[in-house]
Amino acid sequence: MSEFIKIKQIEGLSADLATRALDAQVVKVANNLSDVNAGTARTNLSLYSKTEVDALVVGAKNAFNVADNTAKNALTGLKVTDRVFVNDDGDTKWALYIVTAVTTGTGSTSTFKKIADEDLFTNALTAAAVKASYESNADTFAFNGTYKGKLDKITVAANVNLDTIKSTADSALANAATAQSTANSASTAASSAQSTANSASTAASTAQTTANNAATAAATAQSTANAKEDAFTETLETFTALTGAANTAVSVTLTQTPKAGFNIHVFFNGVRVKTTSNTGGSRNVTFTVPYATEPADDIVVNYTY
């Protein structure tokens, strides 16, 4: 390489160095990096600013770590929301408190609220703790093998609407209650009817007794009268199992032929019948009553032969 070329290269290098030596192109020690763009430099170097660092450690600035509650009460300069970590909360276990109120700024005049402790973290997620905590709620009951066994016995093949089942059951209960009420009313009515029937039966029995007594008395009177007349015999014949419509003549056949000139008396259940008929020399007697004659009715005929 010629000397001339070398000289030119050196001159160019000197000019370039002179340009780079200008204030805008160099960092001067005396300026303590004030001639550097801080934002650009932090970005290039992946550094945080003071504000950013303060924001990251703001929680740590409000936190205290003490040995025990005595040390907690000796703290000074406390503020609301400060947190105090106590290594021994009186039970050899740690606890975390938050300051909720201050008076003078010292721990002894501040109000602390426990927000966590070692027992909480140790026991909160155990099966026994979860079970005990859940079952301590009102209207909450333990689900055990007995109840599971009962549920296992319930098998439903299709979807079931419990509301529909309840509504149907309620309707059935209401209908059953109505039926029971109707049955009770019917039973009361039947009892009343039975009482009436018993009273009627008693009255009929009394009437029958009265009629029989009357018939006996009549027979006695007739017997007395017979002593003054031709000899005759008076008798009573009783008939049952007779039937006939109301106001229709019912016929009976006597054992003896009634004697002419003597009245024939027919008693229907103890009551003397007003309408009777007999043809002289015949043993047939008819009577007519205004109600049906039934097999249970007692027909008594009083006559002389």
C-alpha positions as CSV (number, residue, x, y, z in Angstrom):
1,M,0.0,0.0,0.0
2,S,1.4,3.4,-0.9
3,E,2.3,6.0,1.7
4,F,-0.2,8.4,0.3
5,I,-3.1,5.9,0.8
6,K,-2.0,5.3,4.3
7,I,-1.9,9.0,5.1
8,K,-5.5,9.4,3.7
9,Q,-6.7,6.5,5.8
10,I,-5.2,8.1,9.0
11,E,-6.7,11.5,8.1
12,G,-10.2,9.9,7.7
13,L,-9.9,8.0,11.0
14,S,-8.9,11.1,12.8
15,A,-11.8,13.0,11.4
16,D,-14.2,10.2,12.4
17,L,-12.7,10.2,16.0
18,A,-13.1,13.9,16.2
19,T,-16.8,13.6,15.2
20,R,-17.4,10.9,17.8
21,A,-15.7,13.0,20.5
22,L,-18.4,15.7,20.3
23,D,-20.6,16.2,23.4
24,A,-23.6,14.7,21.8
25,Q,-21.8,11.5,21.0
26,V,-20.1,10.6,24.3
27,V,-21.0,10.0,27.9
28,K,-19.0,12.1,30.4
29,V,-18.1,10.8,33.8
30,A,-18.7,14.2,35.3
31,N,-22.3,14.2,34.3
32,N,-23.2,11.0,36.3
33,L,-25.2,9.6,33.4
34,S,-27.4,12.7,33.3
35,D,-26.7,12.9,29.6
36,V,-28.3,9.4,29.1
37,N,-32.1,9.0,28.3
38,A,-33.2,7.2,31.5
39,G,-36.4,5.7,30.0
40,T,-34.7,4.4,26.9
41,A,-31.8,3.1,29.0
42,R,-34.2,1.2,31.4
43,T,-36.0,-0.3,28.5
44,N,-32.7,-1.4,26.9
45,L,-31.4,-2.8,30.2
46,S,-34.8,-4.3,31.3
47,L,-34.7,-2.3,34.6
48,Y,-37.6,-1.0,36.8
49,S,-37.9,2.7,37.8
50,K,-38.1,3.8,41.4
51,T,-41.9,4.3,41.1
52,E,-42.3,0.8,39.7
53,V,-40.1,-0.7,42.4
54,D,-42.1,1.2,45.1
55,A,-45.3,-0.2,43.7
56,L,-44.0,-3.7,43.8
57,V,-42.9,-3.5,47.4
58,V,-45.6,-1.3,48.8
59,G,-47.1,-4.3,50.7
60,A,-43.7,-5.1,52.3
61,K,-43.5,-1.5,53.5
62,N,-46.7,-2.0,55.6
63,A,-45.7,-5.3,57.1
64,F,-44.1,-6.2,60.4
65,N,-42.6,-9.5,61.6
66,V,-42.5,-10.0,65.4
67,A,-41.8,-12.8,67.8
68,D,-44.9,-12.7,69.9
69,N,-47.9,-10.6,71.0
70,T,-45.8,-8.7,73.5
71,A,-43.6,-7.5,70.6
72,K,-46.7,-6.8,68.6
73,N,-48.0,-4.4,71.3
74,A,-44.6,-2.7,71.4
75,L,-44.6,-1.7,67.8
76,T,-44.7,2.1,67.0
77,G,-45.6,4.1,63.9
78,L,-48.5,1.8,63.0
79,K,-51.1,2.8,60.4
80,V,-54.6,1.3,59.5
81,T,-54.2,-1.7,57.1
82,D,-50.7,-2.5,58.4
83,R,-50.1,-6.2,58.7
84,V,-48.3,-7.9,61.6
85,F,-46.9,-11.4,61.4
86,V,-46.7,-12.9,64.9
87,N,-44.5,-16.0,65.1
88,D,-46.0,-17.2,68.4
89,D,-49.6,-16.2,69.0
90,G,-49.6,-17.7,72.5
91,D,-50.0,-21.3,71.4
92,T,-46.6,-21.7,69.8
93,K,-48.2,-21.2,66.4
94,W,-48.0,-18.2,64.0
95,A,-50.8,-15.8,63.3
96,L,-51.4,-12.8,60.9
97,Y,-53.1,-9.6,62.1
98,I,-54.3,-6.5,60.3
99,V,-54.5,-3.1,62.0
100,T,-58.1,-1.8,61.9
101,A,-57.8,1.3,64.2
102,V,-55.0,3.3,65.8
103,T,-54.9,5.9,68.6
104,T,-51.3,6.9,69.2
105,G,-49.7,4.7,66.5
106,T,-48.3,2.2,69.0
107,G,-49.3,-1.4,69.1
108,S,-50.7,-1.3,72.6
109,T,-53.3,1.3,71.7
110,S,-54.2,-0.2,68.3
111,T,-57.0,-2.5,67.3
112,F,-55.9,-5.7,65.6
113,K,-58.0,-8.2,63.7
114,K,-56.7,-11.8,63.2
115,I,-57.1,-12.7,59.5
116,A,-55.2,-16.0,59.5
117,D,-53.4,-18.5,61.7
118,E,-51.5,-21.7,61.5
119,D,-54.5,-23.8,62.6
120,L,-56.6,-22.4,59.8
121,F,-54.1,-23.4,57.1
122,T,-53.4,-26.7,58.8
123,N,-56.9,-27.9,59.4
124,A,-59.2,-26.0,57.0
125,L,-58.8,-28.4,54.2
126,T,-58.9,-31.7,56.1
127,A,-61.9,-34.0,55.5
128,A,-62.9,-33.9,59.1
129,A,-62.7,-30.1,59.3
130,V,-64.7,-29.6,56.1
131,K,-67.3,-32.1,57.4
132,A,-67.6,-30.4,60.8
133,S,-67.7,-27.0,59.3
134,Y,-70.5,-27.9,56.8
135,E,-72.6,-29.8,59.4
136,S,-72.4,-26.8,61.8
137,N,-74.6,-24.8,59.5
138,A,-78.3,-24.5,60.4
139,D,-80.6,-27.0,58.8
140,T,-77.6,-29.1,57.6
141,F,-77.5,-32.8,58.5
142,A,-74.9,-35.6,58.1
143,F,-75.4,-37.9,55.2
144,N,-74.4,-41.4,56.3
145,G,-74.6,-45.0,55.2
146,T,-78.1,-45.4,56.7
147,Y,-79.6,-42.7,54.5
148,K,-77.6,-43.9,51.5
149,G,-79.1,-47.4,52.0
150,K,-82.5,-45.9,51.9
151,L,-81.8,-43.9,48.7
152,D,-80.4,-47.0,47.1
153,K,-83.8,-48.7,47.4
154,I,-85.4,-46.0,45.3
155,T,-85.4,-46.9,41.6
156,V,-87.1,-44.8,39.0
157,A,-86.9,-45.8,35.4
158,A,-88.2,-42.6,33.9
159,N,-88.3,-38.9,34.8
160,V,-90.6,-38.1,37.7
161,N,-92.2,-34.8,38.4
162,L,-92.3,-34.6,42.2
163,D,-94.7,-31.6,42.1
164,T,-97.1,-33.7,40.1
165,I,-96.9,-36.6,42.5
166,K,-97.4,-34.3,45.5
167,S,-100.4,-32.6,43.8
168,T,-101.9,-36.1,43.0
169,A,-101.3,-37.2,46.6
170,D,-102.9,-34.0,48.0
171,S,-106.0,-34.5,45.8
172,A,-106.2,-38.2,46.9
173,L,-106.0,-37.1,50.6
174,A,-108.7,-34.4,50.0
175,N,-110.9,-37.0,48.4
176,A,-110.3,-39.5,51.2
177,A,-111.2,-36.8,53.7
178,T,-114.4,-36.0,51.9
179,A,-115.3,-39.8,51.6
180,Q,-114.6,-40.2,55.4
181,S,-116.8,-37.2,56.1
182,T,-119.6,-38.7,54.0
183,A,-119.2,-42.1,55.6
184,N,-119.4,-40.5,59.1
185,S,-122.6,-38.6,58.1
186,A,-124.1,-41.9,56.7
187,S,-123.1,-43.7,59.9
188,T,-124.8,-41.0,62.0
189,A,-127.9,-41.1,59.8
190,A,-128.0,-44.9,60.0
191,S,-127.6,-44.8,63.8
192,S,-130.4,-42.3,64.0
193,A,-132.6,-44.5,61.7
194,Q,-131.8,-47.5,63.8
195,S,-132.8,-45.6,67.0
196,T,-136.1,-44.6,65.3
197,A,-136.7,-48.1,64.2
198,N,-136.0,-49.4,67.7
199,S,-138.4,-46.8,69.1
200,A,-141.0,-47.9,66.5
201,S,-140.5,-51.5,67.3
202,T,-140.9,-50.8,71.0
203,A,-144.1,-48.9,70.3
204,A,-145.4,-51.7,68.1
205,S,-144.6,-54.2,70.8
206,T,-146.4,-52.1,73.4
207,A,-149.4,-51.7,71.0
208,Q,-149.4,-55.5,70.4
209,T,-149.4,-56.1,74.2
210,T,-152.2,-53.7,74.6
211,A,-154.2,-55.3,71.8
212,N,-153.6,-58.7,73.2
213,N,-154.7,-57.5,76.6
214,A,-157.8,-56.0,75.0
215,A,-158.5,-59.2,73.1
216,T,-158.2,-61.1,76.3
217,A,-160.5,-58.7,78.1
218,A,-163.0,-59.0,75.3
219,A,-162.8,-62.7,75.4
220,T,-163.4,-62.6,79.1
221,A,-166.4,-60.4,78.6
222,Q,-167.7,-62.5,75.8
223,S,-167.4,-65.6,78.0
224,T,-169.4,-63.9,80.7
225,A,-172.1,-63.0,78.1
226,N,-172.1,-66.6,76.8
227,A,-173.3,-67.9,80.1
228,K,-176.6,-66.2,79.5
229,E,-176.9,-67.5,75.9
230,D,-176.9,-70.7,74.1
231,A,-173.7,-72.7,74.6
232,F,-170.9,-71.6,72.3
233,T,-167.1,-71.6,72.2
234,E,-164.9,-68.5,71.6
235,T,-161.4,-68.7,70.2
236,L,-158.5,-66.7,68.8
237,E,-156.6,-67.7,65.7
238,T,-153.3,-66.1,64.7
239,F,-152.1,-65.9,61.1
240,T,-148.7,-64.9,59.7
241,A,-147.0,-65.1,56.4
242,L,-149.9,-63.3,54.7
243,T,-149.4,-60.8,51.8
244,G,-151.6,-58.3,50.1
245,A,-151.7,-54.8,48.6
246,A,-153.0,-51.8,50.4
247,N,-156.8,-51.3,50.3
248,T,-157.2,-54.9,48.9
249,A,-159.1,-57.6,50.6
250,V,-156.9,-60.3,52.2
251,S,-158.5,-63.7,52.9
252,V,-157.9,-66.2,55.8
253,T,-159.5,-69.6,56.4
254,L,-160.6,-70.3,60.0
255,T,-160.4,-73.7,61.6
256,Q,-164.0,-73.6,62.7
257,T,-167.2,-72.2,61.1
258,P,-168.2,-68.9,62.9
259,K,-171.6,-69.1,64.7
260,A,-174.3,-67.0,63.2
261,G,-175.2,-63.8,65.2
262,F,-171.7,-63.3,66.7
263,N,-169.3,-60.7,65.5
264,I,-166.0,-61.6,64.0
265,H,-163.1,-59.3,65.1
266,V,-159.8,-59.1,63.1
267,F,-156.7,-57.5,64.7
268,F,-153.9,-56.3,62.5
269,N,-150.7,-56.1,64.6
270,G,-152.8,-55.5,67.7
271,V,-155.1,-52.9,66.0
272,R,-158.7,-53.9,65.3
273,V,-159.5,-53.9,61.6
274,K,-162.6,-51.8,60.7
275,T,-163.5,-53.5,57.4
276,T,-164.1,-57.3,57.6
277,S,-166.4,-59.7,55.7
278,N,-167.8,-63.2,56.3
279,T,-170.5,-65.2,54.6
280,G,-172.7,-67.2,56.9
281,G,-171.8,-70.9,57.1
282,S,-168.3,-70.2,55.6
283,R,-165.0,-70.4,57.3
284,N,-163.5,-67.8,55.0
285,V,-163.0,-64.2,56.4
286,T,-161.6,-61.2,54.5
287,F,-160.2,-58.0,55.8
288,T,-159.1,-54.8,54.2
289,V,-156.5,-52.3,55.6
290,P,-155.0,-49.1,54.0
291,Y,-151.5,-50.5,53.9
292,A,-149.8,-53.5,52.5
293,T,-150.0,-56.8,54.4
294,E,-146.5,-58.3,54.8
295,P,-145.4,-61.8,56.0
296,A,-144.2,-60.4,59.3
297,D,-147.5,-58.9,60.2
298,D,-149.6,-60.6,62.9
299,I,-153.3,-61.2,62.0
300,V,-155.5,-62.3,65.0
301,V,-159.1,-63.4,64.4
302,N,-161.5,-63.5,67.4
303,Y,-164.8,-65.4,66.7
304,T,-167.3,-67.8,68.2
305,Y,-168.3,-71.2,66.8
